[in-house]
Amino acid sequence: MTRSKRMAPVKDLADEREREAGAAVAVARRALEDGERKLKQLKDYRAEYLSKISQGAPDGVRLANYHAFLGRLASAIETQDGEVTGLLATLERATDAWRERRIEAASIERAVEKLASGERRAADKRAEREADERSIQRVILNRETR
């Protein structure tokens, strides 16, 4: 078995690791998008409630409830903002890992191609040498039969 064929499982493993890393990037990207969407919703709710307060003068109890609700909403926004920051970091790590796996897979692929190319050149030289030897043998046989 040629060296390039023996390297095929290594190349397949590197390709699989790259695919898995790419899938992890996709998962991280979707999670980040979901987190950003939730953060936007929370900020939109806050803006809506702030506009309702400014539209009229609610009584004291209602105003206290609005402020309490806005406090909880601000806390939720802060928590979600922290989660989005964490999700962004996760996406960056996953992307970095994917890039490393891609470089690794490409390097192995180039090495396998180089081995295969060398094997083809060696096979071509062998075939040429064999053809030359057959030609020489024919010439010798032709001289002997004369």
C-alpha positions as CSV (number, residue, x, y, z in Angstrom):
1,M,0.0,0.0,0.0
2,T,1.3,3.4,-0.9
3,R,2.1,6.0,1.7
4,S,-0.5,8.3,0.3
5,K,-3.2,5.6,0.7
6,R,-1.9,4.9,4.3
7,M,-2.4,8.6,5.0
8,A,-6.0,8.6,3.8
9,P,-7.5,7.7,7.3
10,V,-5.5,10.6,8.8
11,K,-6.8,12.9,6.2
12,D,-10.4,11.6,6.8
13,L,-10.0,12.2,10.5
14,A,-8.8,15.7,10.0
15,D,-11.7,16.4,7.6
16,E,-14.1,15.1,10.2
17,R,-12.6,17.2,12.9
18,E,-13.0,20.2,10.7
19,R,-16.6,19.4,10.0
20,E,-17.3,19.0,13.7
21,A,-15.6,22.3,14.4
22,G,-17.7,24.0,11.7
23,A,-20.9,22.5,13.2
24,A,-19.9,23.9,16.6
25,V,-19.5,27.4,15.0
26,A,-23.0,27.1,13.5
27,V,-24.4,26.1,16.9
28,A,-22.6,29.0,18.6
29,R,-23.7,31.5,15.9
30,R,-27.4,30.4,16.3
31,A,-27.1,30.7,20.1
32,L,-25.6,34.2,19.8
33,E,-28.4,35.2,17.4
34,D,-31.0,33.9,19.8
35,G,-29.4,35.8,22.7
36,E,-29.2,39.0,20.7
37,R,-32.8,38.6,19.7
38,K,-33.9,38.2,23.4
39,L,-31.8,41.2,24.4
40,K,-33.5,43.3,21.7
41,Q,-36.9,42.2,22.8
42,L,-36.1,43.2,26.4
43,K,-34.8,46.6,25.3
44,D,-37.9,47.1,23.1
45,Y,-40.2,46.2,26.1
46,R,-38.3,48.7,28.3
47,A,-38.7,51.4,25.6
48,E,-42.4,50.6,25.4
49,Y,-43.0,50.9,29.1
50,L,-40.9,54.1,29.4
51,S,-43.1,55.6,26.7
52,K,-46.2,54.6,28.6
53,I,-45.0,56.3,31.7
54,S,-44.2,59.5,29.9
55,Q,-47.6,59.6,28.2
56,G,-49.6,60.2,31.4
57,A,-49.3,60.9,35.0
58,P,-50.1,57.5,36.7
59,D,-51.1,57.4,40.3
60,G,-48.5,56.6,43.0
61,V,-49.1,52.9,43.2
62,R,-49.1,52.5,39.4
63,L,-45.9,54.5,39.2
64,A,-44.2,52.4,41.9
65,N,-45.3,49.2,40.0
66,Y,-43.9,50.7,36.7
67,H,-40.6,51.5,38.4
68,A,-40.4,48.0,40.0
69,F,-41.1,46.4,36.7
70,L,-38.6,48.6,34.9
71,G,-36.0,47.6,37.6
72,R,-36.6,44.0,37.0
73,L,-36.5,44.6,33.2
74,A,-33.2,46.5,33.6
75,S,-31.8,43.5,35.6
76,A,-33.0,41.1,32.9
77,I,-31.4,43.3,30.2
78,E,-28.1,43.3,32.2
79,T,-28.2,39.6,32.6
80,Q,-29.0,39.0,28.9
81,D,-26.3,41.4,27.9
82,G,-23.8,39.4,29.9
83,E,-25.1,36.2,28.3
84,V,-24.7,37.7,24.8
85,T,-21.1,38.7,25.7
86,G,-20.5,35.1,26.8
87,L,-22.1,33.7,23.7
88,L,-20.0,36.0,21.5
89,A,-16.8,34.7,23.3
90,T,-18.0,31.2,22.7
91,L,-18.5,31.9,19.0
92,E,-15.1,33.4,18.8
93,R,-13.5,30.4,20.4
94,A,-15.4,28.0,18.2
95,T,-14.4,30.0,15.1
96,D,-10.8,29.9,16.2
97,A,-10.9,26.2,16.7
98,W,-12.5,25.7,13.3
99,R,-9.8,27.8,11.7
100,E,-7.1,25.6,13.4
101,R,-8.9,22.4,12.2
102,R,-9.2,23.9,8.7
103,I,-5.4,24.7,8.6
104,E,-4.7,21.2,9.9
105,A,-6.9,19.5,7.3
106,A,-5.5,21.6,4.5
107,S,-1.9,20.8,5.6
108,I,-2.6,17.1,5.7
109,E,-4.3,17.3,2.3
110,R,-1.3,19.0,0.8
111,A,1.0,16.4,2.3
112,V,-1.1,13.6,0.9
113,E,-1.2,15.3,-2.5
114,K,2.6,15.7,-2.4
115,L,3.0,12.0,-1.6
116,A,0.7,11.0,-4.4
117,S,2.5,13.3,-6.8
118,G,5.8,11.7,-5.9
119,E,4.4,8.3,-6.2
120,R,3.0,9.1,-9.7
121,R,6.4,10.5,-10.8
122,A,8.2,7.4,-9.5
123,A,5.6,5.2,-11.3
124,D,6.1,7.1,-14.5
125,K,9.9,6.8,-14.2
126,R,9.6,3.1,-13.6
127,A,7.3,2.7,-16.6
128,E,9.7,4.7,-18.7
129,R,12.6,2.6,-17.5
130,E,10.7,-0.6,-18.2
131,A,9.8,0.6,-21.7
132,D,13.4,1.5,-22.4
133,E,14.5,-2.0,-21.2
134,R,11.9,-3.6,-23.5
135,S,13.2,-1.6,-26.4
136,I,16.8,-2.6,-25.7
137,Q,15.7,-6.2,-25.4
138,R,14.0,-6.0,-28.8
139,V,17.0,-4.4,-30.4
140,I,19.2,-7.2,-28.9
141,L,16.8,-9.9,-30.1
142,N,16.7,-8.4,-33.6
143,R,20.5,-8.4,-33.8
144,E,20.7,-12.0,-32.5
145,T,18.1,-13.2,-35.1
146,R,20.0,-11.7,-38.0
